[in-house]
Amino acid sequence: MAGTGLSVPVWIGDVETVLLHVVRRFHYEVEEIAKVDLAGWRPLKGLRRDLAESNLASGSAVQIRPGAGAKGSLFPLQVATVRDILADCQGVVRWGGDDKPADESLFYISVGPQDGRLTKVAATIRGWDATPGEGAGVIAVR
């Protein structure tokens, strides 16, 4: 993943574009992520099928600091930045911190693979990535 030294196994294409954007922004703006603190695809065995973490088995989710997902694991300013990252994703990514039970380490695609919103958000992110001064790691001047 450009600029971070990180890699994570996820579904390729639009899902990959969106999830890697989430990870990059988290890394730059919330907290630097160590390689051992990033997880993607995992086999379904060992995952709780009735919880959102089961999205890891499809490659449509990532965990940042797996195991540290309890409610309150982030400071208020970090939560505000996570909310801004989610706003970038225009509803196609859900944060496990909003689930019951909460898992603040989990971010997952919340729409189907054929949903046009996923394609639109991925195209927007690709445009940011191709444009100097846009996208993850850029401080917004308001």
Z-matrix of the N, CA and C atoms (Angstrom, degrees):
N
C 1 1.446
C 2 1.528 1 107.51
N 3 1.294 2 115.29 1 121.03
C 4 1.460 3 122.14 2 -172.72
C 5 1.520 4 112.69 3 -50.42
N 6 1.324 5 114.95 4 128.13
C 7 1.453 6 121.40 5 173.10
C 8 1.508 7 116.66 6 82.32
N 9 1.328 8 118.39 7 -6.89
C 10 1.465 9 119.47 8 -175.83
C 11 1.520 10 113.59 9 -113.58
N 12 1.322 11 117.51 10 -22.77
C 13 1.460 12 120.19 11 -173.98
C 14 1.518 13 112.52 12 75.63
N 15 1.315 14 117.00 13 12.37
C 16 1.464 15 122.47 14 -177.66
C 17 1.523 16 111.24 15 -106.83
N 18 1.310 17 115.98 16 155.13
C 19 1.462 18 121.58 17 169.16
C 20 1.516 19 106.87 18 -143.23
N 21 1.331 20 114.98 19 152.84
C 22 1.460 21 120.12 20 -178.64
C 23 1.523 22 108.11 21 -152.08
N 24 1.339 23 117.69 22 134.27
C 25 1.463 24 119.56 23 179.59
C 26 1.527 25 111.81 24 -78.55
N 27 1.335 26 115.65 25 117.94
C 28 1.462 27 122.41 26 176.46
C 29 1.528 28 107.89 27 -140.63
N 30 1.333 29 115.65 28 171.44
C 31 1.467 30 121.39 29 177.71
C 32 1.518 31 108.57 30 -63.21
N 33 1.333 32 118.06 31 136.11
C 34 1.459 33 120.53 32 -177.06
C 35 1.531 34 111.07 33 -76.76
N 36 1.316 35 116.06 34 164.69
C 37 1.462 36 121.84 35 177.64
C 38 1.508 37 112.04 36 93.68
N 39 1.333 38 116.10 37 -140.02
C 40 1.464 39 121.13 38 -175.57
C 41 1.522 40 112.60 39 -61.71
N 42 1.321 41 117.09 40 -39.63
C 43 1.474 42 120.77 41 178.21
C 44 1.521 43 109.74 42 -59.22
N 45 1.317 44 116.19 43 -46.39
C 46 1.466 45 121.70 44 179.46
C 47 1.529 46 110.91 45 -59.78
N 48 1.319 47 116.48 46 -47.81
C 49 1.465 48 120.78 47 -179.47
C 50 1.516 49 111.28 48 -56.23
N 51 1.312 50 116.84 49 -47.23
C 52 1.469 51 120.98 50 -176.23
C 53 1.521 52 111.15 51 -70.42
N 54 1.330 53 118.23 52 -47.29
C 55 1.458 54 119.85 53 -178.12
C 56 1.529 55 111.96 54 -65.58
N 57 1.329 56 117.53 55 -38.20
C 58 1.461 57 119.32 56 178.44
C 59 1.522 58 111.07 57 -67.25
N 60 1.317 59 117.26 58 -32.22
C 61 1.471 60 120.49 59 173.90
C 62 1.525 61 109.87 60 -61.72
N 63 1.325 62 116.62 61 -45.21
C 64 1.469 63 120.99 62 178.59
C 65 1.526 64 109.82 63 -59.13
N 66 1.323 65 116.88 64 -47.36
C 67 1.465 66 120.83 65 -177.88
C 68 1.532 67 110.62 66 -63.97
N 69 1.333 68 117.41 67 -44.94
C 70 1.476 69 120.21 68 -179.97
C 71 1.525 70 111.34 69 -60.46
N 72 1.309 71 116.34 70 -47.62
C 73 1.474 72 118.65 71 -179.58
C 74 1.510 73 110.75 72 -63.63
N 75 1.338 74 117.47 73 -41.64
C 76 1.461 75 120.03 74 177.83
C 77 1.531 76 108.64 75 -58.66
N 78 1.324 77 117.08 76 -47.33
C 79 1.463 78 123.03 77 -178.29
C 80 1.525 79 111.53 78 -59.12
N 81 1.329 80 117.27 79 -44.64
C 82 1.459 81 121.90 80 -177.61
C 83 1.525 82 113.48 81 -77.33
N 84 1.341 83 116.94 82 -36.43
C 85 1.459 84 119.47 83 -165.61
C 86 1.525 85 115.66 84 -114.83
N 87 1.331 86 117.68 85 -20.93
C 88 1.461 87 119.70 86 -179.46
C 89 1.517 88 110.00 87 -103.60
N 90 1.328 89 115.77 88 -57.11
C 91 1.452 90 120.81 89 -177.12
C 92 1.521 91 108.72 90 -166.67
N 93 1.314 92 116.99 91 135.78
C 94 1.465 93 120.34 92 177.84
C 95 1.527 94 109.00 93 -61.31
N 96 1.324 95 115.38 94 133.13
C 97 1.461 96 121.37 95 -176.97
C 98 1.520 97 109.23 96 -100.10
N 99 1.324 98 117.01 97 126.17
C 100 1.462 99 121.90 98 173.07
C 101 1.528 100 108.40 99 -80.82
N 102 1.334 101 117.03 100 153.62
C 103 1.471 102 120.70 101 -178.79
C 104 1.525 103 112.34 102 -54.18
N 105 1.319 104 117.44 103 -37.49
C 106 1.469 105 120.26 104 -178.10
C 107 1.525 106 112.54 105 -74.13
N 108 1.333 107 116.75 106 -10.29
C 109 1.464 108 121.62 107 -177.66
C 110 1.518 109 113.77 108 -101.31
N 111 1.338 110 116.80 109 19.30
C 112 1.458 111 120.47 110 179.86
C 113 1.524 112 109.32 111 -132.50
N 114 1.320 113 116.31 112 124.74
C 115 1.467 114 121.30 113 -179.84
C 116 1.521 115 109.70 114 -131.73
N 117 1.314 116 115.34 115 144.90
C 118 1.457 117 121.78 116 176.85
C 119 1.512 118 109.72 117 -126.04
N 120 1.338 119 115.76 118 -125.31
C 121 1.454 120 120.77 119 -176.51
C 122 1.519 121 111.59 120 -50.80
N 123 1.323 122 114.94 121 135.36
C 124 1.465 123 122.86 122 172.79
C 125 1.517 124 107.60 123 -141.87
N 126 1.347 125 117.19 124 150.82
C 127 1.467 126 118.52 125 176.79
C 128 1.531 127 110.43 126 -64.85
N 129 1.310 128 116.09 127 150.99
C 130 1.463 129 121.41 128 -178.31
C 131 1.520 130 112.11 129 -60.35
N 132 1.320 131 115.95 130 -33.59
C 133 1.476 132 119.19 131 178.02
C 134 1.529 133 108.28 132 -60.94
N 135 1.295 134 116.21 133 125.94
C 136 1.455 135 121.39 134 -178.86
C 137 1.519 136 113.26 135 98.62
N 138 1.328 137 117.48 136 -13.23
C 139 1.458 138 120.79 137 175.93
C 140 1.528 139 109.07 138 -95.95
N 141 1.311 140 116.04 139 150.20
C 142 1.467 141 120.32 140 176.94
C 143 1.529 142 108.03 141 -83.56
N 144 1.331 143 116.21 142 108.86
C 145 1.466 144 122.43 143 -173.30
C 146 1.515 145 113.62 144 -63.40
N 147 1.321 146 117.23 145 -24.44
C 148 1.460 147 120.36 146 -177.49
C 149 1.530 148 112.79 147 -88.08
N 150 1.339 149 116.70 148 0.45
C 151 1.460 150 120.66 149 179.29
C 152 1.529 151 110.55 150 -115.41
N 153 1.312 152 115.64 151 164.26
C 154 1.467 153 121.23 152 -177.93
C 155 1.522 154 112.85 153 -61.94
N 156 1.319 155 118.85 154 -21.36
C 157 1.464 156 120.67 155 178.65
C 158 1.522 157 111.75 156 -60.17
N 159 1.342 158 117.58 157 -19.47
C 160 1.469 159 120.29 158 178.05
C 161 1.527 160 111.67 159 -63.36
N 162 1.348 161 117.52 160 -17.39
C 163 1.470 162 120.92 161 175.38
C 164 1.527 163 111.70 162 -62.94
N 165 1.315 164 117.87 163 -21.55
C 166 1.460 165 120.58 164 177.09
C 167 1.531 166 110.50 165 -59.67
N 168 1.332 167 116.92 166 -34.16
C 169 1.468 168 121.35 167 -177.40
C 170 1.526 169 112.56 168 -68.48
N 171 1.323 170 118.17 169 -19.84
C 172 1.466 171 120.59 170 178.35
C 173 1.523 172 111.62 171 -97.10
N 174 1.320 173 116.90 172 -3.16
C 175 1.455 174 119.83 173 -177.69
C 176 1.508 175 113.22 174 78.82
N 177 1.332 176 117.03 175 14.52
C 178 1.466 177 120.59 176 -177.13
C 179 1.523 178 112.49 177 -108.87
N 180 1.335 179 115.91 178 27.21
C 181 1.460 180 120.69 179 179.84
C 182 1.522 181 110.02 180 -152.45
N 183 1.322 182 115.06 181 157.77
C 184 1.460 183 122.04 182 172.18
C 185 1.518 184 108.26 183 -134.79
N 186 1.328 185 114.39 184 154.62
C 187 1.463 186 120.35 185 171.98
C 188 1.518 187 107.77 186 -121.50
N 189 1.322 188 115.01 187 130.28
C 190 1.454 189 122.12 188 175.66
C 191 1.521 190 106.29 189 -108.93
N 192 1.301 191 116.03 190 117.59
C 193 1.469 192 124.62 191 -172.76
C 194 1.530 193 109.75 192 62.17
N 195 1.347 194 117.78 193 59.60
C 196 1.463 195 120.00 194 178.47
C 197 1.528 196 110.63 195 -54.96
N 198 1.295 197 115.50 196 140.25
C 199 1.463 198 120.32 197 -178.88
C 200 1.514 199 112.55 198 92.31
N 201 1.325 200 117.42 199 -13.13
C 202 1.463 201 121.59 200 178.36
C 203 1.519 202 108.56 201 -113.60
N 204 1.317 203 116.14 202 42.14
C 205 1.453 204 119.81 203 -172.20
C 206 1.507 205 115.99 204 -98.76
N 207 1.330 206 117.88 205 4.66
C 208 1.461 207 119.84 206 -177.88
C 209 1.523 208 111.01 207 -63.12
N 210 1.318 209 116.04 208 152.10
C 211 1.464 210 121.77 209 177.59
C 212 1.525 211 108.95 210 -55.59
N 213 1.318 212 116.39 211 133.42
C 214 1.454 213 120.83 212 178.98
C 215 1.521 214 114.00 213 93.06
N 216 1.329 215 117.39 214 10.84
C 217 1.470 216 119.64 215 -179.68
C 218 1.524 217 112.46 216 -79.19
N 219 1.333 218 117.03 217 -10.30
C 220 1.462 219 122.01 218 178.07
C 221 1.526 220 109.71 219 -117.63
N 222 1.334 221 115.75 220 147.89
C 223 1.454 222 121.22 221 175.59
C 224 1.533 223 109.33 222 -74.45
N 225 1.339 224 117.64 223 159.25
C 226 1.470 225 120.26 224 -177.77
C 227 1.534 226 114.64 225 -54.03
N 228 1.330 227 119.05 226 -40.96
C 229 1.464 228 119.84 227 178.81
C 230 1.526 229 111.19 228 -68.04
N 231 1.328 230 117.27 229 -31.82
C 232 1.458 231 120.28 230 175.97
C 233 1.524 232 110.22 231 -67.42
N 234 1.333 233 116.45 232 -41.46
C 235 1.463 234 120.37 233 177.69
C 236 1.532 235 109.87 234 -61.85
N 237 1.328 236 117.09 235 -40.77
C 238 1.468 237 120.40 236 178.68
C 239 1.528 238 110.45 237 -61.41
N 240 1.320 239 117.50 238 -38.42
C 241 1.463 240 120.63 239 178.28
C 242 1.520 241 110.61 240 -69.42
N 243 1.330 242 117.42 241 -40.23
C 244 1.469 243 120.51 242 175.52
C 245 1.520 244 109.53 243 -58.00
N 246 1.316 245 117.35 244 -42.54
C 247 1.473 246 120.80 245 178.46
C 248 1.535 247 110.98 246 -61.52
N 249 1.332 248 116.94 247 -37.04
C 250 1.464 249 120.58 248 177.91
C 251 1.535 250 110.57 249 -67.99
N 252 1.320 251 116.57 250 -39.42
C 253 1.471 252 120.93 251 176.06
C 254 1.524 253 109.80 252 -61.00
N 255 1.327 254 116.27 253 -45.38
C 256 1.467 255 120.44 254 178.60
C 257 1.523 256 111.04 255 -62.10
N 258 1.332 257 117.10 256 -36.21
C 259 1.465 258 120.34 257 177.98
C 260 1.529 259 110.48 258 -63.16
N 261 1.345 260 117.32 259 -37.96
C 262 1.472 261 120.80 260 174.27
C 263 1.523 262 110.59 261 -54.56
N 264 1.327 263 115.72 262 -35.95
C 265 1.467 264 121.63 263 -172.81
C 266 1.523 265 113.28 264 -86.70
N 267 1.313 266 117.87 265 0.30
C 268 1.461 267 124.51 266 170.13
C 269 1.530 268 114.16 267 48.59
N 270 1.333 269 116.35 268 41.08
C 271 1.457 270 120.17 269 174.91
C 272 1.520 271 115.92 270 87.73
N 273 1.326 272 118.88 271 -0.60
C 274 1.468 273 118.74 272 179.92
C 275 1.523 274 112.63 273 -90.12
N 276 1.339 275 117.06 274 -9.89
C 277 1.467 276 120.88 275 175.75
C 278 1.514 277 108.19 276 -119.09
N 279 1.316 278 115.20 277 135.20
C 280 1.463 279 121.48 278 175.02
C 281 1.518 280 108.38 279 -112.12
N 282 1.309 281 115.50 280 143.83
C 283 1.455 282 122.69 281 178.50
C 284 1.524 283 108.49 282 -100.56
N 285 1.314 284 115.75 283 129.71
C 286 1.455 285 120.59 284 179.51
C 287 1.517 286 113.50 285 -61.69
N 288 1.318 287 118.06 286 -16.24
C 289 1.464 288 121.06 287 175.72
C 290 1.515 289 112.39 288 -66.48
N 291 1.336 290 117.12 289 -17.04
C 292 1.462 291 121.95 290 177.89
C 293 1.526 292 112.42 291 -95.26
N 294 1.328 293 116.61 292 -1.97
C 295 1.465 294 121.04 293 -178.75
C 296 1.525 295 111.12 294 -90.18
N 297 1.299 296 115.33 295 166.12
C 298 1.471 297 122.08 296 172.14
C 299 1.518 298 107.44 297 -124.02
N 300 1.312 299 118.99 298 115.74
C 301 1.461 300 126.29 299 -2.18
C 302 1.514 301 111.32 300 -72.50
N 303 1.320 302 115.35 301 152.14
C 304 1.466 303 121.22 302 -177.88
C 305 1.521 304 110.94 303 -71.24
N 306 1.324 305 115.59 304 144.40
C 307 1.458 306 123.15 305 171.32
C 308 1.518 307 106.58 306 -140.21
N 309 1.332 308 116.06 307 89.51
C 310 1.460 309 120.91 308 -174.36
C 311 1.520 310 113.28 309 -68.20
N 312 1.329 311 118.06 310 -6.17
C 313 1.461 312 120.68 311 177.68
C 314 1.524 313 112.36 312 -86.96
N 315 1.323 314 117.83 313 -13.86
C 316 1.462 315 122.88 314 -169.28
C 317 1.531 316 113.06 315 -99.55
N 318 1.342 317 115.31 316 132.91
C 319 1.461 318 123.04 317 171.81
C 320 1.518 319 106.58 318 -130.25
N 321 1.333 320 117.74 319 130.27
C 322 1.460 321 119.09 320 -176.30
C 323 1.527 322 111.75 321 -144.50
N 324 1.331 323 113.98 322 153.20
C 325 1.458 324 120.85 323 177.22
C 326 1.531 325 107.75 324 -69.71
N 327 1.319 326 115.68 325 128.59
C 328 1.465 327 120.22 326 -173.56
C 329 1.523 328 113.41 327 -106.73
N 330 1.333 329 116.91 328 8.04
C 331 1.461 330 121.04 329 178.11
C 332 1.523 331 108.19 330 -126.41
N 333 1.312 332 116.08 331 163.18
C 334 1.457 333 121.11 332 179.10
C 335 1.520 334 112.14 333 -70.45
N 336 1.328 335 117.01 334 160.88
C 337 1.461 336 121.00 335 -176.15
C 338 1.527 337 113.89 336 -65.69
N 339 1.316 338 118.67 337 -20.43
C 340 1.465 339 121.64 338 179.51
C 341 1.526 340 112.87 339 -97.26
N 342 1.327 341 117.33 340 3.09
C 343 1.464 342 121.75 341 -178.96
C 344 1.527 343 109.33 342 -68.68
N 345 1.296 344 117.39 343 125.55
C 346 1.456 345 122.65 344 -178.52
C 347 1.520 346 113.86 345 -60.52
N 348 1.327 347 116.79 346 -26.58
C 349 1.471 348 119.61 347 178.74
C 350 1.521 349 111.26 348 -63.80
N 351 1.335 350 116.84 349 -36.76
C 352 1.465 351 120.90 350 178.35
C 353 1.524 352 109.83 351 -62.94
N 354 1.312 353 116.92 352 -46.13
C 355 1.462 354 122.04 353 178.82
C 356 1.521 355 110.87 354 -61.00
N 357 1.325 356 117.04 355 -42.88
C 358 1.463 357 121.77 356 -178.82
C 359 1.529 358 111.14 357 -64.79
N 360 1.324 359 117.54 358 -46.14
C 361 1.465 360 120.71 359 -179.60
C 362 1.526 361 110.01 360 -64.69
N 363 1.327 362 117.12 361 -43.24
C 364 1.467 363 120.46 362 179.08
C 365 1.530 364 110.59 363 -60.45
N 366 1.330 365 117.30 364 -41.40
C 367 1.470 366 120.54 365 178.64
C 368 1.529 367 111.04 366 -64.15
N 369 1.310 368 117.09 367 -40.23
C 370 1.465 369 121.12 368 177.41
C 371 1.522 370 110.33 369 -61.15
N 372 1.320 371 116.85 370 -46.63
C 373 1.468 372 121.39 371 -179.30
C 374 1.529 373 110.55 372 -63.99
N 375 1.322 374 116.86 373 -41.86
C 376 1.472 375 119.34 374 177.26
C 377 1.530 376 110.76 375 -60.80
N 378 1.316 377 116.95 376 -37.05
C 379 1.461 378 120.65 377 176.60
C 380 1.519 379 111.33 378 -64.13
N 381 1.332 380 116.53 379 -43.10
C 382 1.465 381 119.91 380 176.73
C 383 1.523 382 110.59 381 -60.93
N 384 1.338 383 115.83 382 -43.69
C 385 1.466 384 120.34 383 -177.97
C 386 1.526 385 111.74 384 -62.42
N 387 1.322 386 116.63 385 -30.49
C 388 1.468 387 121.28 386 -177.23
C 389 1.527 388 112.87 387 -88.71
N 390 1.334 389 116.97 388 -5.62
C 391 1.456 390 120.94 389 -175.20
C 392 1.524 391 110.16 390 -114.23
N 393 1.332 392 118.58 391 115.74
C 394 1.456 393 120.22 392 177.26
C 395 1.517 394 111.14 393 -55.13
N 396 1.335 395 115.46 394 136.43
C 397 1.465 396 120.18 395 178.91
C 398 1.506 397 114.19 396 85.82
N 399 1.335 398 117.99 397 5.80
C 400 1.466 399 122.27 398 178.86
C 401 1.522 400 109.22 399 -120.69
N 402 1.322 401 116.95 400 161.63
C 403 1.454 402 122.31 401 171.42
C 404 1.512 403 115.44 402 84.85
N 405 1.326 404 115.51 403 -163.65
C 406 1.460 405 122.99 404 -175.27
C 407 1.521 406 111.05 405 -61.03
N 408 1.336 407 115.55 406 138.73
C 409 1.449 408 121.11 407 177.13
C 410 1.512 409 114.21 408 90.72
N 411 1.323 410 117.40 409 0.37
C 412 1.464 411 121.92 410 -179.30
C 413 1.518 412 108.59 411 -102.74
N 414 1.307 413 115.86 412 131.39
C 415 1.462 414 120.02 413 177.82
C 416 1.520 415 108.61 414 -82.62
N 417 1.315 416 115.68 415 122.92
C 418 1.472 417 120.57 416 -178.19
C 419 1.522 418 109.67 417 -76.71
N 420 1.286 419 116.28 418 134.38
C 421 1.455 420 122.27 419 174.75
C 422 1.519 421 107.13 420 -102.59
N 423 1.295 422 115.91 421 120.10
C 424 1.466 423 119.56 422 -176.00
C 425 1.501 424 109.95 423 -112.82
